[in-house]
């Protein structure tokens, strides 16, 4: 059983090719998502996270806009549906097979706090998912070239049978661990059962984590750019 688990945590040229195809398909969908969020929503989320001042976004890096959009796409619900759900209702039947696979994964996207254990060949990073207490193979060519053992990040992940990948928007947490610890302890019940929470409760919890990251300028510690 252990050897089988270890085999699943190995990247290869074949997995790298499949990751690249998956990435292209998912990026095509992401480029079409902004029309499925209300124009006022970004400002509402900006106020929620404390980065909108006098109708102007005050951000440290471009990456923070990625995080804001990412939250609006995957974790904000209107009448029980997020932007991905609304996109799927309007477009699912027009997508080709690879895009349908990517869309299915995007509709099941999940928030994660990941710790880097090691990088491996062909774009792989072995990470530990603290929210689900399991080890995963993360595919990300850019991150695999610069990831440092022990680094922690908050991100949204997309899952396939062979690997996980991020949505391209991540915030480092290492400099926030002392402030994050009591927050996690106060939410330990939700933390241990995160995937069975209602989506609206997940959204609230994720929002609190991201708000803390923005307040503490977590993006100042980003040291890589996704090139996938």
C-alpha positions as CSV (number, residue, x, y, z in Angstrom):
1,X,0.0,0.0,0.0
2,X,2.8,2.4,0.9
3,X,4.7,1.7,-2.3
4,X,1.5,2.5,-4.3
5,X,1.2,5.8,-2.5
6,X,4.8,6.7,-3.2
7,X,4.3,5.8,-6.9
8,X,1.4,8.3,-7.0
9,X,3.8,11.1,-5.8
10,X,6.2,10.9,-8.7
11,X,6.1,13.2,-11.7
12,X,7.1,12.2,-15.1
13,X,7.3,13.6,-18.6
14,X,3.9,12.1,-19.4
15,X,2.3,13.7,-16.3
16,X,4.0,17.0,-17.3
17,X,2.4,16.8,-20.8
18,X,-1.0,16.2,-19.3
19,X,-0.5,19.0,-16.8
20,X,0.4,21.4,-19.6
21,X,-2.7,20.4,-21.6
22,X,-4.9,20.8,-18.5
23,X,-3.3,24.2,-17.8
24,X,-4.0,25.4,-21.3
25,X,-7.7,24.3,-21.1
26,X,-8.3,25.8,-17.7
27,X,-6.6,29.1,-18.6
28,X,-9.0,29.4,-21.6
29,X,-11.9,29.1,-19.2
30,X,-10.4,31.6,-16.7
31,X,-10.1,34.2,-19.4
32,X,-13.8,34.1,-19.9
33,X,-14.9,34.1,-16.3
34,X,-14.8,37.9,-15.5
35,X,-18.1,38.4,-17.4
36,X,-19.7,36.0,-14.9
37,X,-19.1,38.1,-11.8
38,X,-21.1,41.3,-11.2
39,X,-19.1,44.5,-11.7
40,X,-19.8,45.6,-8.2
41,X,-18.5,42.4,-6.7
42,X,-14.8,43.2,-7.0
43,X,-15.3,46.4,-5.0
44,X,-17.4,44.6,-2.4
45,X,-14.6,42.0,-2.0
46,X,-12.0,44.8,-2.0
47,X,-13.8,46.5,0.9
48,X,-14.2,43.1,2.7
49,X,-10.4,42.5,2.5
50,X,-9.6,46.1,3.4
51,X,-7.8,46.9,0.1
52,X,-10.3,49.3,-1.4
53,X,-9.9,52.9,-0.2
54,X,-12.0,55.7,-1.6
55,X,-13.0,53.7,-4.6
56,X,-9.4,52.8,-5.4
57,X,-7.6,49.5,-4.9
58,X,-4.5,49.7,-2.7
59,X,-2.5,46.7,-3.5
60,X,1.2,45.8,-3.1
61,X,1.6,43.5,-6.1
62,X,-0.2,42.4,-9.2
63,X,-0.5,39.0,-7.6
64,X,-3.0,40.4,-5.1
65,X,-5.4,41.2,-8.0
66,X,-5.1,37.5,-9.0
67,X,-6.1,36.5,-5.4
68,X,-9.1,38.8,-5.5
69,X,-10.3,37.5,-8.8
70,X,-9.6,34.0,-7.7
71,X,-11.9,34.5,-4.6
72,X,-14.6,35.9,-6.8
73,X,-14.4,33.0,-9.3
74,X,-14.2,30.1,-6.9
75,X,-15.4,31.1,-3.4
76,X,-18.1,33.7,-3.6
77,X,-21.6,32.5,-4.0
78,X,-24.7,34.3,-5.2
79,X,-27.9,32.3,-4.9
80,X,-25.8,29.1,-4.2
81,X,-23.7,29.5,-7.4
82,X,-20.2,30.8,-8.0
83,X,-18.8,32.2,-11.2
84,X,-17.7,28.8,-12.4
85,X,-21.2,27.4,-11.9
86,X,-22.7,30.3,-13.9
87,X,-20.1,29.8,-16.7
88,X,-20.9,26.1,-16.8
89,X,-24.7,26.7,-17.1
90,X,-24.1,29.0,-20.1
91,X,-21.2,27.2,-21.9
92,X,-20.7,23.6,-20.8
93,X,-22.2,22.1,-24.0
94,X,-20.0,24.2,-26.3
95,X,-16.7,23.1,-24.7
96,X,-14.3,20.5,-26.2
97,X,-13.3,17.4,-24.2
98,X,-10.2,18.8,-22.5
99,X,-12.1,22.0,-21.5
100,X,-14.9,19.9,-20.1
101,X,-12.4,18.0,-18.0
102,X,-10.8,21.2,-16.8
103,X,-14.3,22.7,-16.0
104,X,-15.2,19.7,-14.0
105,X,-12.1,20.1,-11.9
106,X,-12.7,23.9,-11.5
107,X,-16.3,23.2,-10.3
108,X,-14.7,21.1,-7.5
109,X,-11.9,23.5,-6.7
110,X,-10.9,23.5,-3.0
111,X,-9.0,25.9,-0.8
112,X,-5.8,24.6,0.7
113,X,-3.0,25.4,3.0
114,X,0.1,23.7,1.6
115,X,3.5,23.0,2.9
116,X,6.4,22.3,0.6
117,X,8.3,19.1,1.3
118,X,10.5,18.8,-1.8
119,X,10.7,19.5,-5.5
120,X,11.1,16.7,-8.0
121,X,11.8,16.3,-11.7
122,X,9.4,17.3,-14.5
123,X,7.6,20.1,-12.8
124,X,6.6,18.4,-9.6
125,X,6.4,19.5,-6.0
126,X,5.6,17.2,-3.1
127,X,3.3,19.2,-0.7
128,X,1.4,18.4,2.5
129,X,-2.2,19.6,2.6
130,X,-2.7,20.7,6.2
131,X,-6.4,21.0,5.8
132,X,-6.9,17.4,4.7
133,X,-3.8,15.9,6.4
134,X,-2.4,14.3,3.3
135,X,0.6,14.4,0.9
136,X,0.0,15.5,-2.7
137,X,1.8,15.8,-6.0
138,X,1.5,19.5,-7.1
139,X,2.3,20.2,-10.7
140,X,3.6,23.7,-11.4
141,X,6.7,24.3,-13.6
142,X,7.4,27.7,-12.3
143,X,7.0,26.9,-8.6
144,X,9.0,23.6,-9.0
145,X,12.0,25.7,-10.0
146,X,12.0,28.0,-7.0
147,X,10.0,26.3,-4.2
148,X,11.8,26.1,-0.9
149,X,11.4,23.2,1.6
150,X,9.2,24.4,4.5
151,X,7.5,27.1,2.5
152,X,3.7,27.4,3.3
153,X,1.1,28.9,1.0
154,X,-2.7,29.5,0.9
155,X,-4.2,28.8,-2.4
156,X,-7.0,27.2,-4.4
157,X,-6.2,23.8,-5.9
158,X,-7.7,21.9,-8.8
159,X,-7.6,18.1,-8.6
160,X,-7.0,15.5,-11.3
161,X,-6.6,11.7,-10.7
162,X,-2.8,12.2,-11.0
163,X,-2.0,15.5,-9.5
164,X,-3.2,18.8,-8.1
165,X,-2.3,22.3,-9.4
166,X,-3.0,25.8,-8.2
167,X,-5.3,28.3,-9.9
168,X,-2.3,30.6,-10.2
169,X,-3.1,32.8,-7.2
170,X,-1.3,32.0,-4.0
171,X,-0.1,33.8,-0.8
172,X,2.8,32.8,1.3
173,X,2.1,32.2,5.0
174,X,5.5,31.6,6.7
175,X,5.6,35.1,8.1
176,X,2.0,34.9,9.4
177,X,2.3,31.6,11.3
178,X,2.2,33.2,14.8
179,X,-1.0,35.2,13.9
180,X,-2.4,32.3,11.9
181,X,-2.1,29.8,14.7
182,X,-4.7,31.2,17.1
183,X,-7.0,31.8,14.2
184,X,-6.7,28.1,13.2
185,X,-7.2,27.0,16.8
186,X,-10.4,29.1,17.1
187,X,-11.7,27.4,14.0
188,X,-10.4,23.9,14.7
189,X,-13.8,22.3,14.3
190,X,-14.4,23.9,10.9
191,X,-10.8,23.2,10.0
192,X,-11.0,19.4,10.6
193,X,-14.3,19.2,8.7
194,X,-13.7,21.8,6.1
195,X,-14.8,19.8,3.0
196,X,-18.1,18.9,4.5
197,X,-19.0,22.5,5.4
198,X,-21.6,24.4,3.4
199,X,-20.0,26.4,0.6
200,X,-21.2,29.6,2.1
201,X,-19.4,28.7,5.4
202,X,-16.3,27.8,3.5
203,X,-16.4,31.1,1.7
204,X,-16.6,33.0,5.0
205,X,-13.7,31.0,6.5
206,X,-11.5,31.5,3.3
207,X,-12.3,35.2,3.4
208,X,-11.0,35.5,6.9
209,X,-7.7,33.8,6.0
210,X,-7.3,36.0,2.9
211,X,-8.2,39.2,4.9
212,X,-5.4,38.4,7.3
213,X,-3.0,37.8,4.5
214,X,-3.9,41.2,3.0
215,X,-3.6,43.0,6.3
216,X,-0.2,41.5,6.9
217,X,1.1,42.2,3.4
218,X,1.7,38.5,2.7
219,X,2.3,39.2,-1.0
220,X,5.5,41.0,-0.1
221,X,7.1,37.6,0.4
222,X,6.1,36.1,-3.0
223,X,9.3,34.9,-4.7
224,X,8.0,33.2,-7.8
225,X,5.7,33.7,-10.8
226,X,3.7,30.9,-12.3
227,X,4.8,30.2,-15.9
228,X,2.4,27.3,-16.6
